[in-house]
Amino acid sequence: HPNATIADGVAWVQSLCEDLAVKPLSAYGMSRDDIPLIVEQAKNASSMQGNPIQLNDEELLNILERAL
């Protein structure tokens, strides 16, 4: 939708996750203690090289904490 806002996009993604029953990472055994290692591994992953936005450690940490 051409008039959609960022908030609209966030709401759509949240709704999609609910519709698809996307589980939090904690459902797969991940805990806050795992985050520092995952951040380090993610920074070195080849898939991160193709990311159009370079994420710093704080941004990766925030994403993972919110996904728990």
Biopython code that builds the backbone (N, CA, C, O; Angstrom):
import numpy as np
from Bio.PDB.StructureBuilder import StructureBuilder

atoms = [
    (1, "HIS", "N", (0.843, -1.175, 0.000)),
    (1, "HIS", "CA", (0.000, 0.000, 0.000)),
    (1, "HIS", "C", (0.893, 1.244, 0.000)),
    (1, "HIS", "O", (1.767, 1.360, 0.859)),
    (2, "PRO", "N", (0.702, 2.154, -0.914)),
    (2, "PRO", "CA", (1.594, 3.319, -1.046)),
    (2, "PRO", "C", (1.549, 4.283, 0.136)),
    (2, "PRO", "O", (2.499, 5.037, 0.343)),
    (3, "ASN", "N", (0.479, 4.276, 0.907)),
    (3, "ASN", "CA", (0.374, 5.193, 2.047)),
    (3, "ASN", "C", (0.680, 4.517, 3.379)),
    (3, "ASN", "O", (0.455, 5.099, 4.440)),
    (4, "ALA", "N", (1.190, 3.291, 3.325)),
    (4, "ALA", "CA", (1.487, 2.553, 4.550)),
    (4, "ALA", "C", (2.631, 3.218, 5.306)),
    (4, "ALA", "O", (3.570, 3.749, 4.712)),
    (5, "THR", "N", (2.529, 3.175, 6.626)),
    (5, "THR", "CA", (3.566, 3.736, 7.487)),
    (5, "THR", "C", (4.457, 2.613, 8.006)),
    (5, "THR", "O", (4.174, 1.433, 7.798)),
    (6, "ILE", "N", (5.526, 2.992, 8.676)),
    (6, "ILE", "CA", (6.392, 1.992, 9.300)),
    (6, "ILE", "C", (5.583, 1.180, 10.312)),
    (6, "ILE", "O", (5.724, -0.040, 10.390)),
    (7, "ALA", "N", (4.746, 1.855, 11.077)),
    (7, "ALA", "CA", (3.914, 1.163, 12.065)),
    (7, "ALA", "C", (2.989, 0.152, 11.390)),
    (7, "ALA", "O", (2.746, -0.925, 11.934)),
    (8, "ASP", "N", (2.476, 0.490, 10.218)),
    (8, "ASP", "CA", (1.641, -0.450, 9.461)),
    (8, "ASP", "C", (2.451, -1.687, 9.079)),
    (8, "ASP", "O", (1.961, -2.813, 9.165)),
    (9, "GLY", "N", (3.680, -1.467, 8.663)),
    (9, "GLY", "CA", (4.551, -2.580, 8.285)),
    (9, "GLY", "C", (4.854, -3.481, 9.466)),
    (9, "GLY", "O", (4.830, -4.705, 9.341)),
    (10, "VAL", "N", (5.139, -2.886, 10.605)),
    (10, "VAL", "CA", (5.413, -3.662, 11.819)),
    (10, "VAL", "C", (4.178, -4.465, 12.212)),
    (10, "VAL", "O", (4.284, -5.648, 12.537)),
    (11, "ALA", "N", (3.022, -3.836, 12.184)),
    (11, "ALA", "CA", (1.776, -4.529, 12.529)),
    (11, "ALA", "C", (1.514, -5.688, 11.576)),
    (11, "ALA", "O", (1.054, -6.748, 11.999)),
    (12, "TRP", "N", (1.803, -5.491, 10.296)),
    (12, "TRP", "CA", (1.590, -6.552, 9.307)),
    (12, "TRP", "C", (2.511, -7.740, 9.584)),
    (12, "TRP", "O", (2.075, -8.889, 9.527)),
    (13, "VAL", "N", (3.783, -7.465, 9.883)),
    (13, "VAL", "CA", (4.731, -8.551, 10.168)),
    (13, "VAL", "C", (4.313, -9.286, 11.439)),
    (13, "VAL", "O", (4.366, -10.515, 11.483)),
    (14, "GLN", "N", (3.898, -8.551, 12.475)),
    (14, "GLN", "CA", (3.441, -9.194, 13.705)),
    (14, "GLN", "C", (2.224, -10.078, 13.438)),
    (14, "GLN", "O", (2.140, -11.191, 13.958)),
    (15, "SER", "N", (1.303, -9.599, 12.648)),
    (15, "SER", "CA", (0.115, -10.371, 12.304)),
    (15, "SER", "C", (0.490, -11.622, 11.513)),
    (15, "SER", "O", (-0.054, -12.701, 11.749)),
    (16, "LEU", "N", (1.414, -11.470, 10.585)),
    (16, "LEU", "CA", (1.873, -12.608, 9.792)),
    (16, "LEU", "C", (2.519, -13.664, 10.685)),
    (16, "LEU", "O", (2.267, -14.857, 10.520)),
    (17, "CYS", "N", (3.347, -13.227, 11.627)),
    (17, "CYS", "CA", (3.987, -14.169, 12.552)),
    (17, "CYS", "C", (2.949, -14.917, 13.378)),
    (17, "CYS", "O", (3.083, -16.118, 13.614)),
    (18, "GLU", "N", (1.921, -14.209, 13.813)),
    (18, "GLU", "CA", (0.843, -14.862, 14.565)),
    (18, "GLU", "C", (0.094, -15.854, 13.682)),
    (18, "GLU", "O", (-0.183, -16.976, 14.105)),
    (19, "ASP", "N", (-0.231, -15.448, 12.467)),
    (19, "ASP", "CA", (-0.954, -16.324, 11.545)),
    (19, "ASP", "C", (-0.164, -17.588, 11.224)),
    (19, "ASP", "O", (-0.739, -18.664, 11.061)),
    (20, "LEU", "N", (1.161, -17.450, 11.134)),
    (20, "LEU", "CA", (2.017, -18.589, 10.806)),
    (20, "LEU", "C", (2.477, -19.349, 12.043)),
    (20, "LEU", "O", (3.209, -20.333, 11.936)),
    (21, "ALA", "N", (2.047, -18.894, 13.219)),
    (21, "ALA", "CA", (2.413, -19.508, 14.500)),
    (21, "ALA", "C", (3.930, -19.598, 14.662)),
    (21, "ALA", "O", (4.462, -20.632, 15.064)),
    (22, "VAL", "N", (4.617, -18.499, 14.343)),
    (22, "VAL", "CA", (6.069, -18.444, 14.502)),
    (22, "VAL", "C", (6.374, -18.421, 15.994)),
    (22, "VAL", "O", (5.898, -17.548, 16.721)),
    (23, "LYS", "N", (7.170, -19.383, 16.443)),
    (23, "LYS", "CA", (7.503, -19.496, 17.858)),
    (23, "LYS", "C", (8.702, -18.605, 18.186)),
    (23, "LYS", "O", (9.526, -18.324, 17.316)),
    (24, "PRO", "N", (8.797, -18.163, 19.440)),
    (24, "PRO", "CA", (9.979, -17.405, 19.845)),
    (24, "PRO", "C", (11.193, -18.336, 19.901)),
    (24, "PRO", "O", (11.045, -19.553, 20.014)),
    (25, "LEU", "N", (12.376, -17.761, 19.822)),
    (25, "LEU", "CA", (13.593, -18.575, 19.845)),
    (25, "LEU", "C", (13.721, -19.378, 21.137)),
    (25, "LEU", "O", (14.327, -20.449, 21.144)),
    (26, "SER", "N", (13.158, -18.870, 22.218)),
    (26, "SER", "CA", (13.215, -19.600, 23.489)),
    (26, "SER", "C", (12.494, -20.943, 23.401)),
    (26, "SER", "O", (12.811, -21.862, 24.157)),
    (27, "ALA", "N", (11.544, -21.068, 22.502)),
    (27, "ALA", "CA", (10.832, -22.339, 22.319)),
    (27, "ALA", "C", (11.758, -23.415, 21.764)),
    (27, "ALA", "O", (11.455, -24.606, 21.841)),
    (28, "TYR", "N", (12.885, -22.991, 21.205)),
    (28, "TYR", "CA", (13.861, -23.928, 20.646)),
    (28, "TYR", "C", (15.075, -24.077, 21.553)),
    (28, "TYR", "O", (16.095, -24.637, 21.151)),
    (29, "GLY", "N", (14.959, -23.571, 22.783)),
    (29, "GLY", "CA", (16.015, -23.742, 23.768)),
    (29, "GLY", "C", (17.023, -22.611, 23.861)),
    (29, "GLY", "O", (17.977, -22.705, 24.633)),
    (30, "MET", "N", (16.838, -21.559, 23.105)),
    (30, "MET", "CA", (17.774, -20.439, 23.168)),
    (30, "MET", "C", (17.489, -19.593, 24.399)),
    (30, "MET", "O", (16.333, -19.388, 24.770)),
    (31, "SER", "N", (18.559, -19.099, 25.034)),
    (31, "SER", "CA", (18.408, -18.218, 26.190)),
    (31, "SER", "C", (19.260, -16.971, 25.992)),
    (31, "SER", "O", (20.043, -16.889, 25.045)),
    (32, "ARG", "N", (19.105, -16.006, 26.886)),
    (32, "ARG", "CA", (19.900, -14.774, 26.817)),
    (32, "ARG", "C", (21.396, -15.075, 26.882)),
    (32, "ARG", "O", (22.207, -14.352, 26.303)),
    (33, "ASP", "N", (21.754, -16.140, 27.587)),
    (33, "ASP", "CA", (23.168, -16.514, 27.701)),
    (33, "ASP", "C", (23.771, -16.885, 26.349)),
    (33, "ASP", "O", (24.986, -16.790, 26.172)),
    (34, "ASP", "N", (22.954, -17.301, 25.407)),
    (34, "ASP", "CA", (23.424, -17.710, 24.082)),
    (34, "ASP", "C", (23.671, -16.524, 23.148)),
    (34, "ASP", "O", (24.373, -16.660, 22.147)),
    (35, "ILE", "N", (23.102, -15.376, 23.469)),
    (35, "ILE", "CA", (23.116, -14.245, 22.540)),
    (35, "ILE", "C", (24.515, -13.763, 22.159)),
    (35, "ILE", "O", (24.767, -13.573, 20.969)),
    (36, "PRO", "N", (25.448, -13.554, 23.109)),
    (36, "PRO", "CA", (26.771, -13.050, 22.691)),
    (36, "PRO", "C", (27.459, -13.942, 21.650)),
    (36, "PRO", "O", (28.037, -13.437, 20.689)),
    (37, "LEU", "N", (27.400, -15.242, 21.835)),
    (37, "LEU", "CA", (28.017, -16.158, 20.873)),
    (37, "LEU", "C", (27.302, -16.094, 19.525)),
    (37, "LEU", "O", (27.955, -16.099, 18.482)),
    (38, "ILE", "N", (25.992, -16.036, 19.534)),
    (38, "ILE", "CA", (25.233, -15.971, 18.283)),
    (38, "ILE", "C", (25.531, -14.679, 17.537)),
    (38, "ILE", "O", (25.636, -14.684, 16.311)),
    (39, "VAL", "N", (25.671, -13.570, 18.263)),
    (39, "VAL", "CA", (26.020, -12.295, 17.625)),
    (39, "VAL", "C", (27.372, -12.423, 16.928)),
    (39, "VAL", "O", (27.517, -12.005, 15.779)),
    (40, "GLU", "N", (28.359, -12.993, 17.609)),
    (40, "GLU", "CA", (29.689, -13.162, 17.006)),
    (40, "GLU", "C", (29.626, -14.059, 15.775)),
    (40, "GLU", "O", (30.238, -13.757, 14.750)),
    (41, "GLN", "N", (28.894, -15.150, 15.876)),
    (41, "GLN", "CA", (28.778, -16.063, 14.743)),
    (41, "GLN", "C", (28.027, -15.414, 13.590)),
    (41, "GLN", "O", (28.380, -15.617, 12.428)),
    (42, "ALA", "N", (27.005, -14.645, 13.897)),
    (42, "ALA", "CA", (26.219, -13.985, 12.850)),
    (42, "ALA", "C", (27.068, -12.979, 12.085)),
    (42, "ALA", "O", (26.940, -12.860, 10.867)),
    (43, "LYS", "N", (27.934, -12.255, 12.789)),
    (43, "LYS", "CA", (28.776, -11.250, 12.127)),
    (43, "LYS", "C", (29.700, -11.885, 11.096)),
    (43, "LYS", "O", (30.063, -11.250, 10.106)),
    (44, "ASN", "N", (30.074, -13.125, 11.326)),
    (44, "ASN", "CA", (30.998, -13.814, 10.433)),
    (44, "ASN", "C", (30.306, -14.710, 9.414)),
    (44, "ASN", "O", (30.969, -15.324, 8.578)),
    (45, "ALA", "N", (28.998, -14.789, 9.476)),
    (45, "ALA", "CA", (28.257, -15.664, 8.562)),
    (45, "ALA", "C", (28.230, -15.075, 7.153)),
    (45, "ALA", "O", (28.097, -13.865, 6.975)),
    (46, "SER", "N", (28.355, -15.937, 6.172)),
    (46, "SER", "CA", (28.348, -15.467, 4.781)),
    (46, "SER", "C", (27.022, -14.804, 4.418)),
    (46, "SER", "O", (26.989, -13.909, 3.573)),
    (47, "SER", "N", (25.934, -15.230, 5.047)),
    (47, "SER", "CA", (24.635, -14.631, 4.731)),
    (47, "SER", "C", (24.568, -13.164, 5.145)),
    (47, "SER", "O", (23.807, -12.394, 4.560)),
    (48, "MET", "N", (25.346, -12.772, 6.136)),
    (48, "MET", "CA", (25.359, -11.367, 6.567)),
    (48, "MET", "C", (26.044, -10.478, 5.534)),
    (48, "MET", "O", (25.778, -9.278, 5.470)),
    (49, "GLN", "N", (26.919, -11.063, 4.732)),
    (49, "GLN", "CA", (27.627, -10.272, 3.727)),
    (49, "GLN", "C", (26.671, -9.757, 2.655)),
    (49, "GLN", "O", (26.924, -8.716, 2.049)),
    (50, "GLY", "N", (25.588, -10.471, 2.419)),
    (50, "GLY", "CA", (24.622, -10.070, 1.406)),
    (50, "GLY", "C", (23.504, -9.186, 1.942)),
    (50, "GLY", "O", (22.626, -8.762, 1.190)),
    (51, "ASN", "N", (23.537, -8.911, 3.236)),
    (51, "ASN", "CA", (22.501, -8.083, 3.847)),
    (51, "ASN", "C", (22.642, -6.647, 3.346)),
    (51, "ASN", "O", (23.733, -6.085, 3.430)),
    (52, "PRO", "N", (21.587, -6.042, 2.834)),
    (52, "PRO", "CA", (21.694, -4.670, 2.317)),
    (52, "PRO", "C", (21.961, -3.634, 3.405)),
    (52, "PRO", "O", (22.370, -2.513, 3.101)),
    (53, "ILE", "N", (21.735, -3.993, 4.666)),
    (53, "ILE", "CA", (21.994, -3.088, 5.786)),
    (53, "ILE", "C", (22.997, -3.756, 6.715)),
    (53, "ILE", "O", (22.775, -4.875, 7.177)),
    (54, "GLN", "N", (24.100, -3.068, 6.987)),
    (54, "GLN", "CA", (25.085, -3.592, 7.919)),
    (54, "GLN", "C", (24.582, -3.392, 9.347)),
    (54, "GLN", "O", (24.312, -2.265, 9.761)),
    (55, "LEU", "N", (24.458, -4.478, 10.092)),
    (55, "LEU", "CA", (23.981, -4.413, 11.466)),
    (55, "LEU", "C", (25.162, -4.456, 12.424)),
    (55, "LEU", "O", (26.071, -5.270, 12.258)),
    (56, "ASN", "N", (25.153, -3.579, 13.429)),
    (56, "ASN", "CA", (26.221, -3.613, 14.420)),
    (56, "ASN", "C", (25.836, -4.575, 15.545)),
    (56, "ASN", "O", (24.733, -5.122, 15.557)),
    (57, "ASP", "N", (26.758, -4.772, 16.487)),
    (57, "ASP", "CA", (26.517, -5.728, 17.569)),
    (57, "ASP", "C", (25.252, -5.390, 18.362)),
    (57, "ASP", "O", (24.467, -6.279, 18.693)),
    (58, "GLU", "N", (25.059, -4.117, 18.662)),
    (58, "GLU", "CA", (23.896, -3.704, 19.448)),
    (58, "GLU", "C", (22.592, -4.008, 18.711)),
    (58, "GLU", "O", (21.614, -4.434, 19.324)),
    (59, "GLU", "N", (22.582, -3.790, 17.407)),
    (59, "GLU", "CA", (21.374, -4.073, 16.622)),
    (59, "GLU", "C", (21.097, -5.570, 16.567)),
    (59, "GLU", "O", (19.947, -5.991, 16.690)),
    (60, "LEU", "N", (22.135, -6.375, 16.383)),
    (60, "LEU", "CA", (21.964, -7.829, 16.379)),
    (60, "LEU", "C", (21.466, -8.310, 17.740)),
    (60, "LEU", "O", (20.576, -9.157, 17.820)),
    (61, "LEU", "N", (22.042, -7.770, 18.800)),
    (61, "LEU", "CA", (21.638, -8.122, 20.154)),
    (61, "LEU", "C", (20.165, -7.796, 20.378)),
    (61, "LEU", "O", (19.421, -8.606, 20.931)),
    (62, "ASN", "N", (19.754, -6.624, 19.952)),
    (62, "ASN", "CA", (18.369, -6.190, 20.109)),
    (62, "ASN", "C", (17.413, -7.115, 19.358)),
    (62, "ASN", "O", (16.368, -7.496, 19.886)),
    (63, "ILE", "N", (17.770, -7.469, 18.142)),
    (63, "ILE", "CA", (16.927, -8.363, 17.335)),
    (63, "ILE", "C", (16.755, -9.706, 18.032)),
    (63, "ILE", "O", (15.644, -10.228, 18.126)),
    (64, "LEU", "N", (17.858, -10.261, 18.519)),
    (64, "LEU", "CA", (17.796, -11.568, 19.171)),
    (64, "LEU", "C", (17.018, -11.509, 20.481)),
    (64, "LEU", "O", (16.239, -12.414, 20.780)),
    (65, "GLU", "N", (17.221, -10.457, 21.259)),
    (65, "GLU", "CA", (16.479, -10.334, 22.514)),
    (65, "GLU", "C", (14.978, -10.247, 22.259)),
    (65, "GLU", "O", (14.181, -10.831, 22.994)),
    (66, "ARG", "N", (14.602, -9.524, 21.226)),
    (66, "ARG", "CA", (13.177, -9.386, 20.912)),
    (66, "ARG", "C", (12.591, -10.687, 20.361)),
    (66, "ARG", "O", (11.387, -10.921, 20.463)),
    (67, "ALA", "N", (13.436, -11.521, 19.784)),
    (67, "ALA", "CA", (12.967, -12.785, 19.208)),
    (67, "ALA", "C", (12.903, -13.909, 20.237)),
    (67, "ALA", "O", (12.407, -14.997, 19.945)),
    (68, "LEU", "N", (13.404, -13.644, 21.438)),
    (68, "LEU", "CA", (13.332, -14.668, 22.484)),
    (68, "LEU", "C", (11.891, -14.862, 22.913)),
    (68, "LEU", "O", (11.613, -15.683, 23.787)),
]
sb = StructureBuilder()
sb.init_structure("model")
sb.init_model(0)
sb.init_chain("A")
sb.init_seg("    ")
for serial, (resi, resn, name, xyz) in enumerate(atoms, 1):
    if name == "N":
        sb.init_residue(resn, " ", resi, " ")
    sb.init_atom(name, np.array(xyz, "f"), 0.0, 1.0, " ", f" {name:<3s}", serial, name[0])
structure = sb.get_structure()
